[in-house]
Every structure is written in C-alpha cells, then in structure tokens.
C-alpha cells in the first residue's frame, strides 16, 4: 500500500529511572520494533522522527528512514512537520513511540475512507474520544503544521481547525482484545500502564 507509517519519538517518553518507553520489552521485541513490524504489514515506507537517532540506528539500520525535527522544541507537531516534508507517499499513518497496541487492519479501512472522501485527515474515534494519534493524514497538512509551529500553537488538536477531516468510529472494527481503558491509541505513560499491556499480552496472547 502507498502509505507512510510515522513514529514520533520524544525524549520525554520515559518511565522508571529514565527508561525509554520505546525500548520496553514486549516479549522478545521492544515496543518500537513491534510498531515497525505492524506498520510494515501495510506501509511501503516507515519514518521514525527522533532527536536521538544514535539510539535506533543499530536496531534498524537502513530498514526504515530515521530523521530529526526541523523545528526544535515544538513537540510532536514539529516531528509531524518533518515527516510530512519528507514522506514519499500522500497518506501518512501517525503514531507516537509509546503506543503498543497499533493495528494495521484498522488503518487499511481509514485509508480507504480518506481516498474515497478526499479529506485531509481521518480522525479515529474510540469510546467517544477522538484519537489524533493513530490517525491518517494527507501530505497537504504540511503547510498547516508549519503555520501552527511558527505561531507557537503546538497542540495537535489545533489542526482540526485548519484541515478537512472525517471521524471514523473504531468501536468493534477489529477483533483486537481491548477493554474500556485500552484502545489502539493507548499510550504507556508510567509503570502501571506497562504492566497493563503485559497483562493484556498474557491474557490474550497479543
């Protein structure tokens, strides 16, 4: 599929004595290795945006593209801008490096809706909440992200005021074992969250 998977990494995604969340073990793989593996099921390009490329180069080599932010200190929106600038595809699947429950089958349906509707963003909704991480974005969002960063409006929700979008309800769309607290866009923020994911893997062989 002509789709770019984008993983936005941040030095702030850490738990327990500065352990990078992206390097937490999920079975035999790290979280970020699992993300890349899932993305490659549907993406013909994977981009990791990080200010610490030396951490990941030994792990991935040239099997994915590893780039850095253009705008420093502007959060994930600056990483999104960098990916939009360099993507070779028109559609990008955007996630952060602390999300362990990605589902490529869900994204396939989102890309189909984007292509059929012509909007710039498919914003997934789960349990009544918009999940802009795990969304599918069009490269035409580039100018909007640049404008927001330059105006110091770095919250991702601001993009909804500037682009055309459709909401896609993901409730029941996949057979992934999730519960009321854990969706495709679930993010590990502390040790308790990590234990929840490990328990989910144990209970459902996920």
Secondary structure as a PSIPRED ss2 file (coil, helix, strand):
# PSIPRED VFORMAT (PSIPRED V4.0)

   1 X C   1.000  0.000  0.000
   2 X C   1.000  0.000  0.000
   3 X C   1.000  0.000  0.000
   4 X E   0.000  0.000  1.000
   5 X E   0.000  0.000  1.000
   6 X E   0.000  0.000  1.000
   7 X E   0.000  0.000  1.000
   8 X E   0.000  0.000  1.000
   9 X C   1.000  0.000  0.000
  10 X C   1.000  0.000  0.000
  11 X C   1.000  0.000  0.000
  12 X C   1.000  0.000  0.000
  13 X C   1.000  0.000  0.000
  14 X E   0.000  0.000  1.000
  15 X E   0.000  0.000  1.000
  16 X C   1.000  0.000  0.000
  17 X C   1.000  0.000  0.000
  18 X C   1.000  0.000  0.000
  19 X E   0.000  0.000  1.000
  20 X E   0.000  0.000  1.000
  21 X H   0.000  1.000  0.000
  22 X H   0.000  1.000  0.000
  23 X H   0.000  1.000  0.000
  24 X C   1.000  0.000  0.000
  25 X E   0.000  0.000  1.000
  26 X E   0.000  0.000  1.000
  27 X C   1.000  0.000  0.000
  28 X C   1.000  0.000  0.000
  29 X E   0.000  0.000  1.000
  30 X E   0.000  0.000  1.000
  31 X H   0.000  1.000  0.000
  32 X H   0.000  1.000  0.000
  33 X H   0.000  1.000  0.000
  34 X H   0.000  1.000  0.000
  35 X H   0.000  1.000  0.000
  36 X H   0.000  1.000  0.000
  37 X H   0.000  1.000  0.000
  38 X H   0.000  1.000  0.000
  39 X H   0.000  1.000  0.000
  40 X C   1.000  0.000  0.000
  41 X C   1.000  0.000  0.000
  42 X C   1.000  0.000  0.000
  43 X C   1.000  0.000  0.000
  44 X C   1.000  0.000  0.000
  45 X E   0.000  0.000  1.000
  46 X E   0.000  0.000  1.000
  47 X E   0.000  0.000  1.000
  48 X E   0.000  0.000  1.000
  49 X E   0.000  0.000  1.000
  50 X C   1.000  0.000  0.000
  51 X C   1.000  0.000  0.000
  52 X C   1.000  0.000  0.000
  53 X H   0.000  1.000  0.000
  54 X H   0.000  1.000  0.000
  55 X H   0.000  1.000  0.000
  56 X H   0.000  1.000  0.000
  57 X H   0.000  1.000  0.000
  58 X H   0.000  1.000  0.000
  59 X H   0.000  1.000  0.000
  60 X H   0.000  1.000  0.000
  61 X C   1.000  0.000  0.000
  62 X C   1.000  0.000  0.000
  63 X C   1.000  0.000  0.000
  64 X C   1.000  0.000  0.000
  65 X E   0.000  0.000  1.000
  66 X E   0.000  0.000  1.000
  67 X E   0.000  0.000  1.000
  68 X C   1.000  0.000  0.000
  69 X C   1.000  0.000  0.000
  70 X C   1.000  0.000  0.000
  71 X C   1.000  0.000  0.000
  72 X C   1.000  0.000  0.000
  73 X C   1.000  0.000  0.000
  74 X C   1.000  0.000  0.000
  75 X H   0.000  1.000  0.000
  76 X H   0.000  1.000  0.000
  77 X H   0.000  1.000  0.000
  78 X H   0.000  1.000  0.000
  79 X H   0.000  1.000  0.000
  80 X H   0.000  1.000  0.000
  81 X H   0.000  1.000  0.000
  82 X H   0.000  1.000  0.000
  83 X H   0.000  1.000  0.000
  84 X H   0.000  1.000  0.000
  85 X H   0.000  1.000  0.000
  86 X H   0.000  1.000  0.000
  87 X C   1.000  0.000  0.000
  88 X C   1.000  0.000  0.000
  89 X C   1.000  0.000  0.000
  90 X C   1.000  0.000  0.000
  91 X E   0.000  0.000  1.000
  92 X E   0.000  0.000  1.000
  93 X E   0.000  0.000  1.000
  94 X E   0.000  0.000  1.000
  95 X E   0.000  0.000  1.000
  96 X E   0.000  0.000  1.000
  97 X C   1.000  0.000  0.000
  98 X C   1.000  0.000  0.000
  99 X C   1.000  0.000  0.000
 100 X C   1.000  0.000  0.000
 101 X C   1.000  0.000  0.000
 102 X C   1.000  0.000  0.000
 103 X C   1.000  0.000  0.000
 104 X H   0.000  1.000  0.000
 105 X H   0.000  1.000  0.000
 106 X H   0.000  1.000  0.000
 107 X H   0.000  1.000  0.000
 108 X H   0.000  1.000  0.000
 109 X H   0.000  1.000  0.000
 110 X H   0.000  1.000  0.000
 111 X H   0.000  1.000  0.000
 112 X H   0.000  1.000  0.000
 113 X H   0.000  1.000  0.000
 114 X H   0.000  1.000  0.000
 115 X H   0.000  1.000  0.000
 116 X H   0.000  1.000  0.000
 117 X H   0.000  1.000  0.000
 118 X C   1.000  0.000  0.000
 119 X C   1.000  0.000  0.000
 120 X C   1.000  0.000  0.000
 121 X E   0.000  0.000  1.000
 122 X E   0.000  0.000  1.000
 123 X E   0.000  0.000  1.000
 124 X E   0.000  0.000  1.000
 125 X E   0.000  0.000  1.000
 126 X E   0.000  0.000  1.000
 127 X C   1.000  0.000  0.000
 128 X C   1.000  0.000  0.000
 129 X E   0.000  0.000  1.000
 130 X E   0.000  0.000  1.000
 131 X E   0.000  0.000  1.000
 132 X E   0.000  0.000  1.000
 133 X E   0.000  0.000  1.000
 134 X E   0.000  0.000  1.000
 135 X E   0.000  0.000  1.000
 136 X E   0.000  0.000  1.000
 137 X E   0.000  0.000  1.000
 138 X E   0.000  0.000  1.000
 139 X H   0.000  1.000  0.000
 140 X H   0.000  1.000  0.000
 141 X H   0.000  1.000  0.000
 142 X H   0.000  1.000  0.000
 143 X H   0.000  1.000  0.000
 144 X H   0.000  1.000  0.000
 145 X H   0.000  1.000  0.000
 146 X H   0.000  1.000  0.000
 147 X H   0.000  1.000  0.000
 148 X H   0.000  1.000  0.000
 149 X H   0.000  1.000  0.000
 150 X H   0.000  1.000  0.000
 151 X C   1.000  0.000  0.000
 152 X C   1.000  0.000  0.000
 153 X C   1.000  0.000  0.000
 154 X C   1.000  0.000  0.000
 155 X C   1.000  0.000  0.000
 156 X H   0.000  1.000  0.000
 157 X H   0.000  1.000  0.000
 158 X H   0.000  1.000  0.000
 159 X H   0.000  1.000  0.000
 160 X H   0.000  1.000  0.000
 161 X H   0.000  1.000  0.000
 162 X C   1.000  0.000  0.000
 163 X C   1.000  0.000  0.000
 164 X C   1.000  0.000  0.000
 165 X E   0.000  0.000  1.000
 166 X E   0.000  0.000  1.000
 167 X E   0.000  0.000  1.000
 168 X E   0.000  0.000  1.000
 169 X E   0.000  0.000  1.000
 170 X C   1.000  0.000  0.000
 171 X C   1.000  0.000  0.000
 172 X C   1.000  0.000  0.000
 173 X C   1.000  0.000  0.000
 174 X C   1.000  0.000  0.000
 175 X C   1.000  0.000  0.000
 176 X C   1.000  0.000  0.000
 177 X C   1.000  0.000  0.000
 178 X C   1.000  0.000  0.000
 179 X E   0.000  0.000  1.000
 180 X C   1.000  0.000  0.000
 181 X C   1.000  0.000  0.000
 182 X E   0.000  0.000  1.000
 183 X C   1.000  0.000  0.000
 184 X C   1.000  0.000  0.000
 185 X C   1.000  0.000  0.000
 186 X C   1.000  0.000  0.000
 187 X C   1.000  0.000  0.000
 188 X C   1.000  0.000  0.000
 189 X C   1.000  0.000  0.000
 190 X C   1.000  0.000  0.000
 191 X H   0.000  1.000  0.000
 192 X H   0.000  1.000  0.000
 193 X H   0.000  1.000  0.000
 194 X H   0.000  1.000  0.000
 195 X H   0.000  1.000  0.000
 196 X H   0.000  1.000  0.000
 197 X H   0.000  1.000  0.000
 198 X H   0.000  1.000  0.000
 199 X H   0.000  1.000  0.000
 200 X H   0.000  1.000  0.000
 201 X H   0.000  1.000  0.000
 202 X H   0.000  1.000  0.000
 203 X H   0.000  1.000  0.000
 204 X H   0.000  1.000  0.000
 205 X C   1.000  0.000  0.000
 206 X C   1.000  0.000  0.000
